[in-house]
């Protein structure tokens, strides 16, 4: 206001002094006055419309209001505006059953299998019992053929051996991603148990007997259409196995001595699934099998200080002085043996297991 009043006074003075030059002096005076401009306005108005479209006005939700305080109709209306589904009173979580939790109707291996020949009486008896139990397996194989037309027990035994060898090789290499394709989700934690901090050397040498199917079962899970098939294959092979600990010391087995291995491996497939695969599921360990050889324990050397070793001996001497031992006649006749307590015996390390 003060600036405007001062300009008015200037105009009056100019009109009084020189009335002819007022028309030329007014624009020059206006140009001399400070004019405020917007600093945020872009100097080039060419893309003004596009710059305007960059900003989208949205309705911000009220974070202070609670859903419990609103009526049901109002809450339903707001959820529809935001495109949110209304909450359900129950909780549903989808789950996928890719394998079963164990072996159903497990095969019981005959005692002494792999040692008794068919010519002997015990071997002939085992073969006869195997033929008796084959009826249920044939019905299961027939049901598998409803989903796999080209299924054959002879061809399957060969394919199962490839899966068996591949699973053990990936376990030795600790290839977790490839191993999941060869074993089921139940078998994976068991086959990888206690493998950490160990080096495994495993190799398949040869088959002493050709592998063959001894057991087959099919069962449904939850619904009758959801079928799982399990086939037990007998492997009598020759293998090499050597397990080293984290320090490179041999714990179990040998890389030179080959061993004959008789195993019953169970393979499972989700036959209702079009893209299902036969994978290693479990191994049957009979009750009559002798216990495994214990692995060689790893030890750690602990050096104890001289003071810690001398403390119990000193206390023992004090107790003997306080309570002198009364020797009997028999003890007097016995020869006395004195233990040497030299510096070598004091600094001897103590072996304690890890």
Residue pairs with C-beta under 8 A, 6 or more apart in sequence:
3 33
7 29
7 33
10 29
11 22
11 26
11 29
14 21
14 22
14 25
15 22
42 48
42 51
61 82
67 75
70 78
76 86
79 85
79 86
97 221
97 222
97 226
98 184
98 185
98 270
99 184
99 185
99 186
99 228
99 268
99 270
99 279
99 281
100 186
100 219
100 221
100 228
100 230
100 268
100 281
101 186
102 186
102 282
103 230
103 266
103 281
103 282
103 284
104 217
104 219
104 230
105 136
105 217
106 232
106 266
106 284
107 214
107 215
107 232
107 264
107 284
108 286
109 264
109 284
109 286
110 126
110 129
110 130
111 286
111 288
112 122
112 126
113 126
113 262
114 236
114 260
114 262
116 122
116 123
116 126
117 123
118 124
118 127
130 214
133 215
136 216
136 217
137 213
137 214
137 215
137 216
137 217
138 216
140 216
140 217
140 218
140 229
141 151
141 153
141 216
143 218
143 227
143 229
144 151
144 216
144 218
144 229
144 271
145 151
147 227
147 271
147 272
148 271
153 212
153 213
153 216
154 212
156 213
156 231
156 233
156 278
157 210
157 211
157 212
157 213
157 233
158 211
159 278
160 211
160 231
160 233
160 265
160 267
160 278
161 207
161 211
161 233
161 235
163 182
163 267
163 278
163 279
163 280
164 233
164 235
164 265
164 280
165 204
166 182
167 179
167 182
167 183
167 191
167 280
168 202
168 204
169 202
170 178
170 179
170 182
171 179
171 191
171 192
171 195
171 200
171 202
172 200
172 201
172 202
174 195
176 192
179 188
179 191
179 192
180 188
181 277
181 279
182 279
182 280
183 191
183 279
183 280
183 281
184 268
184 279
184 280
184 281
186 281
186 282
187 279
187 280
187 281
187 282
190 282
191 280
197 245
197 246
198 243
198 244
198 245
198 246
198 251
199 243
199 244
199 248
200 241
200 242
200 243
200 244
201 240
201 241
201 242
201 243
201 244
201 255
202 239
202 240
202 241
202 242
203 239
203 240
204 237
204 239
205 237
205 238
205 239
205 240
205 258
206 237
206 238
207 235
207 236
207 237
207 238
208 236
208 237
208 238
208 260
209 234
209 236
211 233
211 234
211 235
211 236
212 233
212 234
213 231
213 232
213 233
213 234
214 232
214 233
214 234
214 264
215 231
215 232
216 229
216 230
216 231
216 232
217 229
217 230
218 227
218 228
218 229
218 230
218 271
219 227
219 228
219 230
220 226
220 227
220 228
221 227
221 228
225 272
226 272
227 270
227 271
227 272
228 268
228 269
228 270
228 271
228 272
229 268
229 269
229 271
230 266
230 267
230 268
230 281
231 266
231 267
231 268
231 278
232 264
232 265
232 266
232 267
232 284
233 264
233 265
233 266
233 267
234 262
234 263
234 264
235 261
235 262
235 263
235 264
235 265
236 260
236 261
236 262
237 260
237 261
237 263
238 258
238 259
238 260
238 261
239 258
239 259
239 261
240 253
240 254
240 255
240 257
240 258
240 259
241 252
241 253
241 254
241 259
242 250
242 252
242 253
242 254
242 255
243 250
243 251
243 252
243 253
243 295
244 250
244 251
245 251
245 298
247 298
249 296
249 298
250 296
251 295
251 296
251 298
252 293
252 295
252 296
253 259
263 283
264 283
264 284
264 286
265 280
265 282
265 283
265 284
266 280
266 281
266 282
266 283
266 284
267 278
267 279
267 280
267 281
268 278
268 279
268 281
269 276
269 277
269 278
269 279
270 276
297 353
297 354
298 353
298 354
299 351
299 352
299 353
299 354
300 352
300 353
300 354
301 349
301 350
301 351
302 349
302 350
302 351
302 352
303 347
303 349
303 350
304 349
304 350
306 346
306 347
309 346
310 346
313 341
